[in-house]
Amino acid sequence: MRYVAVIGGLLFYLSCASAQDPARPAYLDPSKPTEQRITDLISRMTLEEKAQQLNHLNAGIPRLKIAAWGGWNQTLHGVWSKQPTTLFPAAIAMGATWDPALVHTITDAMSDEARALYNIGADGPRSKHGLVFRSPVINISRDPRWGRIQEVFSEDPFLTGRMAVAYIQGLQGADPHYLKVAATVKHFAVNNVETNRQRLSAEVDERNLMEYWLPHWREAIMEGHAQSVMASYNAINGAPDAINRYLLTDVLRGQWKFDGFVTDDLGGVNLLVAAHHITEDPVEATAEAVKAGCDSDDAQYETNIPLAVKRGLLQTADVDRALTRVLRVGFRLGAFDPAESNPYSKISADVIRSPEHLKLSLQTALESMTLLSNKSNFLPLKKENIKSIAVIGPAGDTAFETGNYYGTPARKVSPLEGLKEAFGSDAKVEYEMGSGFTDAADPSMIARAADLARRSDVAIVFLGTNLRVEAEGRDRRNLDLPGAQEQLLETVYAVNPKTVLVLMNAGPLAVTWANEHLPAILDAWYPGEAGGTAIAQVLLGDYNPGGHLPYTVYASLDGVPPQNEYDVAKGFTYLYFKGIPLYPFGHGLSYTQFKYSNLKLSQSKSLVTGKVEVSFDLQNIGTRSGSEVAQLYVHQVKSNVVQPIKRLRGFERVTLQPGGTKHITISLPVSQLSYYDVVTHKFIVVPGTFKVMIGSSADDIRLRTDLEIN
């Protein structure tokens, strides 16, 4: 393998004095303690240089031999770059895998590519590649209309937390001394609406905040050790997050011991003036943000911090505190150390779009495929019985959506291409778009699609959404298939009942008609560059789908509260929704069947340190190898406060051969039976009876028992 040295700011070490040189400044000496090096560096900087380093696009300090190490970039599901990188399925598809180990492997691969780009001095979207990445997005999809569901893992805090920890640890690496890259978790906090997002105030009571909106953040910081946190645009209970001292200082640093740095969402400090109107003075807004615990911003900080100090709005100590937090991450990244001391400096460009990474992208797409319905075992298709296939729909060809915040792939296998490759010369595979994603019906286009379906053995209709429907800055108004897609689907089915619907979407779609009429529905999400290959393998049975829904699919918006209601107990998500969903949280079918049996609980110990071992057997009783996601839910039977209908408290994805059995044990800490008490302002466990439920989804419970906490 070809090895390369880190360029830019690290090259100066080639001519640097030896470690024994007494004239060598402490901040350039890797043998010195990090805090000493930070203090030494800050002592040598002017106020203007300090302010410039707090600009997230800092240019470095040539006179001190400090290169532009930080910057920021994105790698939500592939490194954003001017050259092609590996494109993975969108984050919500990762959530559908219910496989944290896989997510860790994905982000390890992405951070390898990110480091390689930094090492060779490649161009990023704005400047040379830096080492701070604004990923993952760990907000939760409380509202099914939210436009950024593609960027997140789940509607559930527990599942989101497990995915977040795996993602962060894979991204940042496992070296005991150096970070591979720095993860920025975003958007902190209660960020869940795009409409008016730059000025809205989310009204959230204390219990909701602690039980639903913050647990996964705590795990990302305390277990995942994320190095950076992004404050969101919105306010909480009237306090904009960029100056929310309670969030940024009391909770983040006080309760969770976070020792990285906080940045605001792009332009967030400026919005304190332009949108939240906390002041008309941008210098005062900058000072308030720094003092509240927001350490990094854009040009606002570089310009206004020196002015704030001169006007007495900030003390030099305030600036040094923010700069210490930012530089601490830089030193952990090894940005000021010789290349030979950092193992990540040896990652070469050979890893970018390597065969292993391309294979991993396909594996992720396969694991995410979620079979929603399959009447009379219509799928998998029997290849030997099919001589003609109609591929129909706006997502069937190269126009299928791959999401946002990633680089440009070198290829993008469409469903049409995947099916043509899978069938080869054994069948004729033809395509008609039928309709656009959002366009009004074109009778001639629909007629051509119907004609193709009529003369084909099977019709596969690829429908869904794109960034014109759901995206950053754009919420949906309903859960329907947009444009003329529903009309297209019903017309195709009318001429050929052997019609399969493949959804390629992010947020939930209420395909109630399709569920009632069609023989099979598969959710393929935004499946990345190998999506077409993965879809073909699943449809033909070369891969048995094992994905499970990371959110509730509602039959309609009936019973779903309005977007500006942040109290999830009013009816949001599987935790509190009292209606009958179209597909429940955790749902996912297989081409085989699984049997659950022998549920047992170990004896709990104490309310404070105790845990319960929940064990059971899972057996594949079908004829195919397959994956199942076994899910553990709990519910407190009697309580003085409103409790969720059930809460996810454990899961495991298991692959079994036909006839195979696995004995599964899930640890349930007694602390996970707690709720947040608004009187004591603490999580408490109240003795009593708890229902322990094991199942294949939130509504498909296979085993039940009671747990007594005394």
ROGUNU-996887 format. One record per residue (C-alpha): x, y, z. Coordinates in steps of 0.1 Angstrom, whole numbers, padded with zeros to 4 digits, always signed. Each point is the difference from the previous one (the first is absolute). Last residue first. Example, Ala and Ser with C-alpha at 12.3 -4.5 7.8 and 13.67 -1.06 7.14 Angstrom:
! ROGUNU-996887
+0137-0011+0071-0014-0034+0007
! end
This chain:
! ROGUNU-996887
-0394-0042+0455+0002-0002-0038-0022-0028-0013+0004-0010-0036-0030-0014-0019+0002-0022-0031-0007+0002-0037+0011-0018-0031-0010+0005-0037-0008+0037-0002-0008+0012-0035-0012+0035+0006+0033+0016+0010+0017-0023-0025+0015-0035-0002-0006-0006+0037+0011-0003+0036-0021+0017+0027+0008+0007+0037-0029+0014+0019+0011+0018+0031-0016-0004+0034+0009+0023+0029+0028+0020+0016+0005+0035-0013+0033+0006-0018+0011+0036+0000+0016+0023-0025+0007+0034+0016-0014+0034+0002-0013-0007+0035-0035+0013-0007+0001-0005-0038+0006-0037+0003+0015-0015-0031-0009-0036-0006+0019-0031+0009-0001-0036-0013+0032+0006-0018+0017+0004+0034-0008-0037+0007+0026-0008-0027-0014-0024-0026+0026-0023-0014-0011-0019-0031+0007-0037-0002-0007-0019-0032+0001-0038-0004+0004-0006-0037-0018-0027-0020+0006-0013-0035-0026-0020-0019+0006+0019-0032+0032+0021+0005-0002+0029+0024+0010+0037-0001-0007+0020+0031-0005+0037+0005-0002+0008+0037-0023+0024+0020-0003+0017+0033-0020+0025+0020-0028+0010-0024-0028+0017+0020-0036-0010+0002-0034+0018+0003+0021+0029+0014-0007+0010+0036-0022+0028+0013+0008+0007+0036-0011-0016+0033+0009-0034-0014-0014-0035-0002+0009-0025-0027+0035+0013-0009+0007-0010-0036+0030-0017-0016+0011-0009-0035+0027-0024-0013+0004-0005-0037+0013-0029-0021+0011+0011-0034-0001-0030-0023+0024-0009-0028-0005-0029-0025+0012-0033-0013-0029-0017-0018-0022-0030+0006-0019+0013+0031+0001-0007+0037+0028+0024+0007+0002-0002+0038+0004+0027+0026+0004-0010+0037-0005+0022+0030+0020+0019+0026-0006+0033+0019+0028+0006+0025-0012+0025+0025+0022+0028+0014+0008+0014+0034+0021+0030+0009-0026+0025+0014-0032-0020+0004+0019-0029+0013+0004-0036-0011-0023-0014-0026-0005-0037-0003+0005-0014-0035-0029+0000-0024-0010-0028-0023-0018-0002-0034+0002-0035-0014-0014+0006-0035+0001+0021-0032-0006-0016-0034+0012+0015-0032-0013-0003-0035+0017+0003-0034-0004+0023-0030+0001+0029+0026-0022+0027+0012+0008+0033+0018-0017+0020+0026+0020+0018+0027-0025+0029+0004-0034-0011-0013-0012-0001-0036-0033+0016-0010-0003+0012+0036-0031-0007+0022-0006+0030+0022+0012+0005+0036+0033+0017-0009+0020+0004+0033+0033-0018-0003-0006-0012-0035+0006+0036-0011-0020+0032+0008-0033+0000+0019-0002+0028+0025+0028-0017+0020+0024+0013-0026-0003+0035+0015+0016+0021-0028-0033+0012-0015+0011+0024-0028-0003-0028-0026-0037-0007+0007-0010-0032+0018-0004-0033-0019-0034-0015+0007-0011+0001-0036+0032+0008-0020-0006-0031-0021+0008-0037+0001+0030+0008+0021+0034-0016-0007+0018-0001+0034+0038+0003+0000+0032-0020-0002-0018-0025-0022+0017-0034-0001+0025-0013-0026+0005-0037-0004-0005-0006-0037+0011-0035-0013+0027+0004-0026+0001-0019-0033-0038-0001+0003-0007+0016-0034-0015+0032+0015+0028+0002+0026+0028-0003-0025-0016+0024-0024-0004+0026+0027+0036-0003+0011+0014+0004-0035-0022+0030-0006+0011+0017+0032+0038-0004-0005+0006+0038+0000-0021+0007+0031-0033-0015+0011-0023+0030+0006-0026-0022+0016-0006-0035-0015-0034-0007+0016-0016-0031-0016-0037-0005-0007-0016-0032-0011-0033-0015-0013-0016+0034-0006-0035+0008+0010-0004+0010+0036+0035+0011+0006+0000+0020-0032-0031+0018+0010+0015+0009+0034+0033+0013-0013+0004+0025+0028+0036+0009-0007+0025+0003+0028+0030+0023-0003+0031-0009-0021-0013-0015-0033+0006-0026-0026-0031-0022+0001+0000-0031-0021-0036-0010-0009-0005-0035-0016-0026-0005-0026-0013-0034-0011-0035+0015-0002+0008+0012-0035-0025+0023-0018-0016+0015+0031+0033-0001+0019+0016+0024-0025-0029+0024+0002+0001-0001+0038+0037+0007+0001-0001+0029-0025-0029+0017+0019+0020-0003+0032+0031+0014-0016-0018+0031-0015+0018+0025+0022+0010-0011+0035-0007-0033+0017-0019+0010+0030+0013+0007+0035-0011+0036+0002+0013+0036+0001+0036-0010-0004+0028+0021+0015+0026+0019-0020+0030+0019+0013+0022-0030+0000-0018-0026-0022-0032-0017-0008-0020+0004-0032+0024+0019-0024+0028-0021+0015-0015-0032-0013-0029-0022+0009-0015-0034-0007-0010-0023-0028+0016-0030-0018-0026-0022-0016+0010-0036-0008-0024-0015-0026+0000-0038-0006-0005-0022-0031-0001+0030-0023-0024+0010-0027-0024+0018+0022+0028+0017+0020+0014+0016-0032-0034+0012-0011-0006+0015+0035+0033+0019-0002-0008+0013-0034-0035+0011+0012+0015+0017+0031+0023+0020-0022-0028+0010-0024-0023+0010+0028+0026+0024+0016-0010+0002+0036+0012+0031+0019+0037+0000+0009+0015-0008+0034+0022-0030-0005-0005-0002-0037-0024-0024-0017-0002-0032-0020+0037-0004-0002+0000-0029-0024+0026-0028+0001+0006-0033-0016+0016-0033+0012-0001-0029-0024+0008-0033+0017+0027-0027+0001+0026+0021-0019+0012+0017+0032-0025-0003+0028+0021+0014+0028+0018+0026-0022-0032+0012-0014-0015+0002+0034+0029+0020+0014+0000+0024-0029-0037+0007+0003+0003+0004+0038+0028+0026-0006+0036-0006+0007+0017+0033+0007+0036+0004-0010+0031+0021+0008-0019+0014+0030-0003+0037+0007+0007+0009+0037-0025-0001+0028-0023+0023+0019-0033-0008-0017-0022-0029-0011+0005-0027-0027-0032+0005-0019-0009-0020-0031+0003+0020-0032+0023-0027-0015-0029-0024-0008-0028-0014+0021-0006+0029+0023-0023+0018-0024-0022-0031-0005-0001-0032-0020+0021-0031-0006-0020-0024-0020+0015-0035+0000-0002-0027-0027+0010-0036+0000-0008-0010+0035-0007-0036+0012+0036-0010+0004+0007+0031+0021-0025-0009+0026-0006+0034+0017+0007+0000+0038-0026+0011+0007-0036-0009-0005+0001-0019+0033-0038-0001+0002-0001+0037+0008+0034+0016+0006-0002+0033+0018+0025+0025+0015+0033-0017-0010+0028+0023+0012+0033+0002-0019+0025+0016+0024+0023-0031+0001+0003-0001-0038+0008+0037-0003+0027-0004+0028+0015-0030-0018+0002+0019-0033+0018+0029+0017+0023-0025+0017+0009-0015-0033+0009+0034-0013+0021+0006+0031+0019-0033-0004+0006+0006-0037+0016+0034+0009-0019+0031-0008+0026+0021+0018+0023-0025+0019+0028+0004-0025+0002+0037+0008+0024-0009+0029-0005-0004+0037+0035+0006+0015-0009+0032+0018-0025-0020+0020+0028-0016+0020+0011+0033+0013+0036+0003+0013+0015+0000-0035-0020+0030-0010+0016+0022+0025-0025+0016+0024-0021+0032-0003-0031-0015-0016+0002-0031+0022-0037-0003+0000+0001+0001+0038+0019+0033-0003-0027+0014-0022-0027-0011+0024+0018+0018+0028+0003+0030-0022-0037+0006-0002-0006-0004+0038+0030+0022+0008-0012+0026-0024-0034+0003+0018+0017+0004+0033+0026+0025-0014-0028+0022-0014-0018+0001+0034+0033+0006+0017+0006+0030-0023-0031+0015+0015-0031+0006-0021-0025+0029-0002+0028+0024+0011-0002+0021-0032+0035-0011-0011-0008-0036+0008-0032+0001-0021+0018+0017-0029+0027-0027+0000-0028-0027+0000-0020+0017-0028+0019-0006-0032+0014-0035+0005-0032-0010+0019-0024+0012-0027+0022-0016-0027-0014-0034+0009-0006-0014+0035+0019-0019+0027-0001-0001+0038-0037+0001+0009+0001-0002+0038-0024+0026+0013+0029+0025+0003+0009-0004-0037-0036+0003-0011-0006+0032+0021+0031+0016-0014-0009-0007-0036-0036+0014+0005+0015+0031+0016+0023+0005-0031-0030-0007-0023-0020+0029+0016-0037+0001-0006-0006-0023+0030-0020-0032+0008-0017+0004-0034-0004-0037-0005+0002+0003-0038+0025+0026-0012+0018+0007+0033+0003-0035+0015+0001-0011-0036+0035+0013-0003+0010-0024+0027-0015-0029-0020+0018+0008-0033+0008-0037-0006-0013-0020+0030+0019+0010+0031+0032-0016+0012+0007-0016+0033+0034-0013+0010+0012-0032+0017+0001-0006+0037-0035-0013+0007-0003-0009+0037-0037-0013-0005-0016+0019+0030+0021+0032+0000+0013+0001-0036-0031-0008-0020-0026+0006+0026+0010+0032+0018+0022+0014-0027-0014-0004-0035-0036-0009+0009-0006+0023+0030+0021+0027-0015-0022+0002-0031+0017+0026-0020+0003-0020-0033-0031-0019+0010-0023+0030-0001-0018+0004+0033-0038+0005-0003-0010-0034+0013+0025-0017-0022+0013+0022-0029+0007-0012-0035+0032+0003-0021+0017-0031+0015+0032-0001+0021+0025-0024-0016+0020-0022+0023+0036-0010-0004+0023-0027+0013-0024-0029+0002+0009-0022+0029-0023-0029-0010-0008-0010+0035-0004+0033+0018-0006+0023-0030-0020-0022-0024-0017-0017+0030-0011+0034+0014-0012+0011-0034-0021-0032-0002-0017+0008+0033-0008+0037-0010-0033+0004-0018-0021-0028+0014+0004-0005+0038+0019+0031+0010-0018+0025-0022-0034-0016+0003+0004+0001+0038+0011+0037+0000-0029+0013-0021+0007+0010-0036-0011+0031-0019+0021+0001-0032+0007+0036-0010+0001+0007-0037+0024+0025-0016+0023-0019-0024-0023-0030-0003-0029+0019-0015-0012-0032-0016+0028-0026+0004-0012-0016+0032+0018-0025+0022+0028+0017+0018-0005-0007+0037+0037+0006+0007+0029+0001-0010+0001-0007-0037+0023-0018-0005+0029-0022+0011+0034+0012-0012+0024-0029-0004+0038+0007+0000+0022-0020-0024+0025-0028+0006+0004+0010+0036+0034-0006+0016+0012-0014+0033-0018-0033+0008-0006-0007-0037-0035-0013-0004-0014+0022-0028-0020+0032-0001-0025-0011-0027-0005-0035+0013-0005+0012+0035-0024+0027-0011-0022-0023-0021-0002-0027+0026-0009+0025+0027-0027+0016-0023-0015-0034-0010-0005-0010+0036-0014+0034+0010-0024+0001-0030-0014-0034+0010-0005+0012+0035-0014+0035-0009-0026-0014-0024-0012+0017-0032+0030-0014-0018+0034+0004-0017+0001+0035-0014+0010+0018-0032-0029-0014-0022-0024+0013+0026+0010+0035-0009-0034+0013-0014-0021-0007+0031-0035-0012-0009+0002-0032+0021+0006+0021+0031+0021-0014+0028+0028-0009-0024+0029+0003+0024+0030+0023-0001+0033-0019-0001+0015+0015-0032+0035-0016-0002+0020+0018-0013+0015+0035-0003+0035-0012-0007+0031+0016+0014+0033-0011-0016+0005+0025-0028+0000-0005-0038+0014+0029-0020-0027+0026-0006-0037+0004-0006-0013-0033-0013+0032-0018+0008+0032+0000-0021+0025-0027+0006+0031+0006+0021+0012-0036-0003-0002-0006+0038-0034+0018+0003-0015-0022-0027+0014-0031+0017-0014+0011+0033-0035+0003-0014+0002-0033-0019+0010-0018+0032-0027+0020+0018-0026-0015-0024+0013-0035+0005-0002+0002+0038-0034+0016-0005-0013-0030-0018+0016-0025+0024-0016+0017+0030-0034+0000-0019+0004-0037-0005+0006-0006+0037-0030+0022+0008-0024-0023-0020-0036+0010+0002+0002-0001-0039-0028+0025-0003+0021+0027+0018+0026-0003-0027-0028+0007-0025-0009+0031+0020+0036+0010-0003+0000-0001-0038+0015-0029-0018+0038+0002-0006+0019+0019-0027+0037-0007-0002+0019+0030-0011+0003+0019-0033+0022+0031-0002-0012+0035+0010-0008-0014+0034-0028-0007+0024+0010-0033+0017-0028-0026-0001-0031-0007+0021-0001+0031+0023+0036+0008-0009-0001+0038+0002+0028+0026+0002+0015+0025+0024+0030+0021+0002+0024-0014+0025+0036-0003-0009+0008+0034-0016+0037-0001+0007+0018+0012+0031+0037+0009-0006-0001+0028+0025+0006+0027-0026-0022-0019-0024-0031+0001+0022-0028-0021-0014-0028+0010-0024-0030-0007+0023-0031-0011-0018-0018-0007+0033+0009+0035+0011+0012-0004+0036+0036-0001-0013-0005+0034-0014-0011+0014+0033+0032-0013+0016+0021+0015-0027-0017+0034+0005+0006-0002+0038+0037-0007-0007+0014-0035+0005+0031-0010+0019-0017-0007+0033-0026-0021-0018+0027-0024-0012+0016-0004+0034-0034-0007+0017-0009-0026-0027+0033-0017+0004-0003-0002+0038-0035-0014-0004+0013-0027-0024+0027-0012+0023+0035+0004-0016+0016-0028-0020-0017+0011-0032+0022+0032+0001-0013+0027-0024-0022+0017+0027+0031+0000+0023+0020+0022-0022+0033-0015-0013+0029+0021+0013+0012-0028+0023+0007-0022-0031-0003-0036+0012-0030-0007-0021+0019+0009-0031-0004+0034-0017-0026+0002-0028+0010-0003-0036-0021-0031-0008-0024+0011+0026-0012+0028-0023-0018-0026-0020-0027-0004+0026-0018+0033-0008-0006-0010-0036+0007-0036-0008-0006-0032+0019+0024-0026-0014-0010-0026-0025+0002-0038-0001-0005-0021-0031-0012-0035+0008
! end
